[in-house]
Amino acid sequence: MGRFRDALAAPGLAAIAEVKRRSPSAGDLRPNADPARLAAHFEGAGAAAVSVLVDERFGGTTADLAAARSATSLPLLAKGFFSGLDALVEAHDAEELERAVRLDAPVIGVNARNLDTFEIDRRAQLALVEQAPRDRVVVAESGIGSRAQGAEAELTGADAILVGSALMRAPDPAAKLAELISRPLVKVCGLTREEDVAAAAEAGADLAGFVLARETPRRAAGVLAVPETMLSVAVHVGEIGEEADLVQLYGRENGHRARDGVLLRNGREVARVVDRPWQEDDPRHLERAREAQGRVVLAGGLSPENVQEAIAAVQPWAVDASSSLETEPGIKDHARVRAYVEAARCS
């Protein structure tokens, strides 16, 4: 268990890629899945470990585990019913989480799926992840199909995600895995219109920013709805008003925002926002961001033309652009939004 636990406890969000041919809820997913081939490809895509369903209800056998072992050196998780082995202990509710903690389980999987109805409840899952002790390795299982959903689990306190169905349904499972764990996240800020939110989502952005501070010409009337592939971010200066999935908060200095800010989830700081001074340039901006500790959201002056260079210099957790993507304050140029997201992804 030490090697398995250590692989998941490394810095950043780890991923357990799962091999399963079918599920009781979804039916056939990838009936002809080759565990050896998939395990090798998952290792190449950045998986921290591979889970193999050996339960016949999922179309698996113990031979699949042996096949996966022949193709990868990653830690393997055999999912089935065993005794006498190290285990990832699953929890579906508060009572099961408490039991896992009492059992002193070093790795706890918090599953979003209700085993009675097979329905996914990610809100309940995230609440349990938030309650889990920080001295355990916590894995968010089920219901993760986008980079934003994985990032939300990460910000809630998950050390890793376990993804099966989303990978098995993808035309290229390894490419889907690489997509889910890739960084930086891409934020399009200063959104005020539904059509611009849709354009950002279609381009592949992960975070949708709505500036609610009174002193900006791109102030939004409120936080708009976003698709499941994105998280909404309410941007405030001085004090928090309307909330969203995340809050980006700056202090107020001399009637405008302070230089840097913080990213909050449920009032808890989860990342630092490293920005430029208000309406000023700073030749040390990228150097300052590179020196910052923890998760860094890089903001200030980013555009389709320079975002690749900025990412290479800083390696941030997320990048944030607004005014460079506009035709006028609050109105996005959809072609530039696409170019910005594409440039960030190609870095």
C-alpha positions as CSV (number, residue, x, y, z in Angstrom):
1,M,0.0,0.0,0.0
2,G,3.0,2.3,0.6
3,R,3.8,2.5,-3.1
4,F,0.2,3.0,-4.1
5,R,-0.4,5.6,-1.4
6,D,2.8,7.5,-2.3
7,A,1.9,7.6,-6.0
8,L,-1.4,9.3,-5.2
9,A,0.1,11.7,-2.5
10,A,2.6,13.3,-4.9
11,P,2.1,17.1,-5.5
12,G,-0.8,18.0,-7.8
13,L,-3.8,16.1,-8.8
14,A,-3.1,12.4,-9.5
15,A,-5.3,10.1,-11.6
16,I,-6.2,6.4,-11.3
17,A,-7.2,5.3,-14.8
18,E,-9.7,2.4,-14.7
19,V,-10.1,-0.5,-17.1
20,K,-13.6,-1.8,-17.2
21,R,-15.6,-3.3,-20.1
22,R,-19.0,-2.7,-18.7
23,S,-20.9,-1.4,-15.7
24,P,-24.3,-2.5,-14.2
25,S,-25.6,1.0,-14.7
26,A,-24.3,1.9,-18.1
27,G,-24.1,-1.5,-19.8
28,D,-21.3,-2.1,-22.3
29,L,-18.6,0.5,-22.3
30,R,-15.7,-1.0,-24.1
31,P,-16.4,-4.8,-24.5
32,N,-13.1,-5.6,-26.2
33,A,-10.9,-3.6,-23.9
34,D,-7.3,-4.9,-23.8
35,P,-6.0,-4.3,-20.2
36,A,-2.4,-4.6,-21.3
37,R,-2.6,-2.1,-24.1
38,L,-4.7,0.3,-22.0
39,A,-2.4,0.1,-19.0
40,A,0.6,1.0,-21.1
41,H,-1.2,3.9,-22.8
42,F,-2.4,5.2,-19.4
43,E,1.1,5.2,-18.1
44,G,2.3,7.2,-21.1
45,A,-0.6,9.7,-20.5
46,G,0.4,10.4,-17.0
47,A,-1.6,8.1,-14.8
48,A,-0.4,7.6,-11.2
49,A,-1.9,4.1,-11.0
50,V,-4.2,1.8,-12.9
51,S,-7.4,0.2,-11.6
52,V,-8.6,-3.0,-13.1
53,L,-12.1,-4.3,-12.6
54,V,-11.8,-8.1,-11.9
55,D,-15.5,-8.6,-11.0
56,E,-17.4,-10.5,-13.7
57,R,-20.3,-8.1,-13.4
58,F,-18.0,-5.6,-15.0
59,G,-16.7,-8.0,-17.6
60,G,-13.4,-8.5,-15.8
61,T,-11.3,-11.4,-14.5
62,T,-8.2,-11.8,-12.5
63,A,-6.4,-12.5,-15.8
64,D,-7.0,-8.9,-16.7
65,L,-4.9,-7.9,-13.7
66,A,-2.0,-10.1,-14.8
67,A,-2.2,-8.6,-18.3
68,A,-2.1,-5.1,-17.0
69,R,0.9,-6.0,-14.8
70,S,2.8,-7.3,-17.8
71,A,2.5,-3.9,-19.6
72,T,3.1,-1.3,-16.9
73,S,5.2,-0.7,-13.8
74,L,2.5,1.6,-12.2
75,P,0.8,0.6,-9.0
76,L,-2.3,-1.5,-9.8
77,L,-5.6,-1.4,-8.0
78,A,-7.6,-4.7,-8.3
79,K,-11.3,-3.7,-7.9
80,G,-13.4,-6.6,-6.6
81,F,-14.1,-8.4,-3.4
82,F,-11.0,-9.6,-1.6
83,S,-9.7,-10.3,1.9
84,G,-6.3,-10.0,3.4
85,L,-5.0,-7.4,0.9
86,D,-4.2,-3.7,1.3
87,A,-7.2,-1.7,0.1
88,L,-8.7,1.5,-1.1
89,V,-11.6,1.8,1.3
90,E,-14.7,3.3,-0.4
91,A,-17.2,5.7,1.3
92,H,-20.6,6.7,-0.2
93,D,-21.9,8.7,2.8
94,A,-20.9,10.2,6.1
95,E,-21.3,7.0,8.0
96,E,-19.1,5.1,5.7
97,L,-16.5,7.9,5.7
98,E,-16.4,7.8,9.5
99,R,-16.0,4.0,9.4
100,A,-13.1,4.2,7.0
101,V,-11.4,6.8,9.3
102,R,-11.9,4.5,12.3
103,L,-10.4,1.6,10.4
104,D,-7.3,3.9,9.9
105,A,-7.6,3.4,6.1
106,P,-4.6,5.3,4.5
107,V,-6.4,5.7,1.2
108,I,-10.1,6.6,1.1
109,G,-12.2,6.6,-2.0
110,V,-15.2,8.9,-2.0
111,N,-17.7,7.6,-4.5
112,A,-20.3,9.9,-6.1
113,R,-22.4,7.0,-7.2
114,N,-25.4,5.9,-5.2
115,L,-25.2,2.1,-5.3
116,D,-28.9,1.6,-4.8
117,T,-30.0,3.9,-7.7
118,F,-26.7,4.2,-9.6
119,E,-27.3,8.0,-9.8
120,I,-24.3,10.4,-9.5
121,D,-24.4,13.1,-6.8
122,R,-21.2,15.2,-7.1
123,R,-22.4,17.8,-4.6
124,A,-22.6,15.1,-1.9
125,Q,-19.3,13.6,-3.0
126,L,-17.5,17.0,-2.7
127,A,-19.0,17.6,0.7
128,L,-17.6,14.2,1.9
129,V,-14.2,14.9,0.3
130,E,-14.2,18.2,2.2
131,Q,-14.9,16.4,5.5
132,A,-12.2,13.7,5.0
133,P,-9.1,14.1,7.3
134,R,-6.1,15.7,5.6
135,D,-3.8,13.1,6.8
136,R,-5.4,10.5,4.5
137,V,-5.0,10.2,0.8
138,V,-8.5,11.0,-0.6
139,V,-9.6,9.8,-4.1
140,A,-12.7,11.2,-5.7
141,E,-14.4,8.4,-7.7
142,S,-17.2,8.5,-10.4
143,G,-18.8,11.3,-12.1
144,I,-15.7,13.0,-13.4
145,G,-15.7,13.6,-17.2
146,S,-14.1,17.0,-17.6
147,R,-11.0,18.9,-16.5
148,A,-13.1,21.3,-14.5
149,Q,-14.8,18.5,-12.6
150,G,-11.4,17.0,-11.7
151,A,-10.1,20.4,-10.7
152,E,-13.2,21.0,-8.4
153,A,-12.4,17.7,-6.6
154,E,-8.8,18.8,-6.3
155,L,-9.7,22.2,-4.8
156,T,-12.1,20.4,-2.4
157,G,-9.3,18.4,-1.0
158,A,-9.0,15.3,-3.2
159,D,-5.4,14.0,-3.8
160,A,-6.5,12.0,-6.8
161,I,-9.4,11.1,-9.1
162,L,-10.5,7.7,-10.3
163,V,-11.9,7.7,-13.8
164,G,-13.3,4.7,-15.6
165,S,-16.5,5.2,-17.7
166,A,-15.3,8.6,-19.2
167,L,-12.1,6.9,-20.4
168,M,-13.8,3.8,-21.7
169,R,-16.3,5.8,-23.7
170,A,-13.7,8.0,-25.2
171,P,-12.4,7.3,-28.8
172,D,-8.8,7.5,-27.3
173,P,-8.8,6.7,-23.6
174,A,-5.2,7.8,-23.0
175,A,-5.8,11.1,-24.7
176,K,-8.9,11.6,-22.5
177,L,-6.9,10.9,-19.4
178,A,-4.2,13.4,-20.4
179,E,-6.9,16.0,-21.0
180,L,-8.4,15.5,-17.6
181,I,-5.1,16.0,-15.7
182,S,-3.5,18.6,-17.9
183,R,-2.7,22.0,-16.5
184,P,-3.0,24.9,-16.7
185,L,-6.7,25.4,-16.5
186,V,-7.9,28.1,-18.9
187,K,-10.1,31.0,-17.6
188,V,-12.0,33.4,-19.8
189,C,-12.9,36.4,-17.6
190,G,-15.0,39.5,-18.1
191,L,-18.0,37.5,-19.4
192,T,-21.3,39.4,-19.5
193,R,-23.4,37.6,-22.2
194,E,-24.7,34.0,-22.6
195,E,-23.4,33.8,-26.1
196,D,-19.9,34.6,-24.9
197,V,-20.1,31.9,-22.2
198,A,-21.1,29.4,-24.9
199,A,-18.2,30.5,-27.1
200,A,-15.7,30.0,-24.2
201,A,-17.2,26.6,-23.4
202,E,-17.1,25.5,-27.1
203,A,-13.4,26.7,-27.3
204,G,-12.6,24.4,-24.4
205,A,-12.2,26.9,-21.5
206,D,-12.4,25.5,-18.0
207,L,-13.3,28.6,-15.9
208,A,-15.8,31.3,-16.7
209,G,-15.2,34.6,-14.9
210,F,-17.9,37.2,-14.1
211,V,-16.6,40.5,-12.8
212,L,-19.0,41.9,-10.2
213,A,-16.9,44.8,-9.0
214,R,-18.5,48.2,-9.4
215,E,-15.5,49.9,-10.8
216,T,-15.1,48.0,-14.1
217,P,-16.7,48.7,-17.5
218,R,-17.0,44.9,-18.0
219,R,-19.2,44.4,-14.9
220,A,-21.6,41.5,-15.3
221,A,-25.2,41.7,-14.1
222,G,-24.7,38.5,-12.3
223,V,-23.2,35.0,-12.5
224,L,-24.5,33.3,-15.6
225,A,-25.1,29.5,-15.9
226,V,-22.2,27.5,-17.2
227,P,-22.1,24.0,-18.6
228,E,-20.8,21.0,-16.6
229,T,-17.4,21.3,-18.4
230,M,-16.8,24.6,-16.7
231,L,-16.7,26.2,-13.2
232,S,-18.1,29.7,-12.7
233,V,-15.9,32.3,-10.9
234,A,-17.4,35.4,-9.3
235,V,-14.7,38.2,-9.3
236,H,-15.0,40.7,-6.4
237,V,-13.0,43.6,-5.2
238,G,-13.1,44.5,-1.5
239,E,-16.0,42.4,-0.3
240,I,-17.8,39.2,-1.5
241,G,-21.3,39.6,-2.8
242,E,-22.8,37.0,-5.1
243,E,-21.0,33.7,-5.1
244,A,-20.3,31.0,-7.7
245,D,-18.4,27.7,-7.9
246,L,-15.3,29.8,-7.0
247,V,-14.7,33.3,-5.9
248,Q,-11.7,35.4,-7.0
249,L,-11.2,38.2,-4.4
250,Y,-9.0,41.2,-4.6
251,G,-8.5,43.9,-2.0
252,R,-9.5,47.5,-2.9
253,E,-6.8,50.2,-3.0
254,N,-7.3,53.8,-4.0
255,G,-10.7,53.1,-5.6
256,H,-9.6,50.0,-7.7
257,R,-8.4,46.5,-7.2
258,A,-5.2,45.6,-5.5
259,R,-2.5,43.9,-7.4
260,D,-2.9,40.3,-6.4
261,G,-5.9,38.3,-5.2
262,V,-6.9,34.9,-3.9
263,L,-9.1,32.1,-5.3
264,L,-11.7,30.8,-2.7
265,R,-13.9,27.8,-2.5
266,N,-16.5,27.9,0.2
267,G,-14.5,30.7,1.9
268,R,-11.3,28.8,1.9
269,E,-8.2,29.9,-0.1
270,V,-7.3,27.3,-2.7
271,A,-5.0,29.3,-5.0
272,R,-3.1,32.6,-5.3
273,V,-3.9,35.0,-8.1
274,V,-0.8,36.7,-9.3
275,D,-1.8,39.8,-11.4
276,R,-0.2,43.0,-12.7
277,P,-0.7,46.4,-11.0
278,W,-3.9,48.2,-11.9
279,Q,-3.5,49.5,-15.5
280,E,0.2,49.2,-15.2
281,D,2.9,47.0,-16.7
282,D,5.6,45.2,-14.7
283,P,8.7,43.7,-16.3
284,R,9.0,41.3,-13.3
285,H,5.5,40.0,-13.5
286,L,6.3,36.5,-14.7
287,E,9.3,36.3,-12.4
288,R,7.0,37.1,-9.4
289,A,4.5,34.5,-10.5
290,R,7.2,31.9,-10.9
291,E,8.4,32.6,-7.3
292,A,4.9,32.2,-5.8
293,Q,4.2,29.1,-3.8
294,G,1.3,26.7,-4.2
295,R,-1.3,26.9,-6.9
296,V,-0.9,30.0,-9.0
297,V,-3.6,31.6,-11.2
298,L,-1.6,33.8,-13.6
299,A,-3.5,36.9,-14.7
300,G,-2.7,40.3,-16.2
301,G,-1.9,41.1,-19.9
302,L,-2.3,37.5,-21.2
303,S,-3.4,37.1,-24.8
304,P,-3.4,34.6,-27.6
305,E,0.0,36.0,-28.7
306,N,1.8,35.6,-25.3
307,V,0.1,33.0,-23.3
308,Q,2.4,30.1,-24.4
309,E,5.5,32.1,-23.4
310,A,3.9,32.9,-20.0
311,I,3.0,29.3,-19.3
312,A,6.5,28.1,-20.3
313,A,8.0,30.6,-17.9
314,V,5.7,30.2,-14.9
315,Q,4.0,26.7,-15.2
316,P,0.9,28.1,-13.5
317,W,-2.1,26.1,-12.3
318,A,-4.4,28.3,-14.3
319,V,-4.2,31.3,-16.8
320,D,-6.7,34.1,-16.8
321,A,-7.4,36.6,-19.7
322,S,-10.1,39.2,-20.3
323,S,-9.5,42.5,-22.1
324,S,-7.3,41.0,-24.8
325,L,-10.2,38.8,-25.9
326,E,-12.7,41.7,-26.4
327,T,-14.1,43.8,-29.2
328,E,-15.2,46.2,-26.5
329,P,-15.4,46.0,-22.7
330,G,-17.6,43.0,-21.8
331,I,-18.1,41.8,-25.4
332,K,-15.9,38.9,-26.5
333,D,-14.3,38.3,-29.8
334,H,-15.0,34.7,-30.3
335,A,-12.1,34.1,-32.7
336,R,-9.7,35.5,-30.2
337,V,-11.2,33.4,-27.4
338,R,-10.6,30.3,-29.5
339,A,-7.1,31.3,-30.4
340,Y,-6.3,32.0,-26.7
341,V,-7.6,28.6,-25.5
342,E,-5.9,26.8,-28.3
343,A,-2.6,28.5,-27.6
344,A,-2.8,27.7,-23.9
345,R,-3.5,24.0,-24.7
346,C,-0.6,23.8,-27.1
347,S,1.9,25.0,-24.5
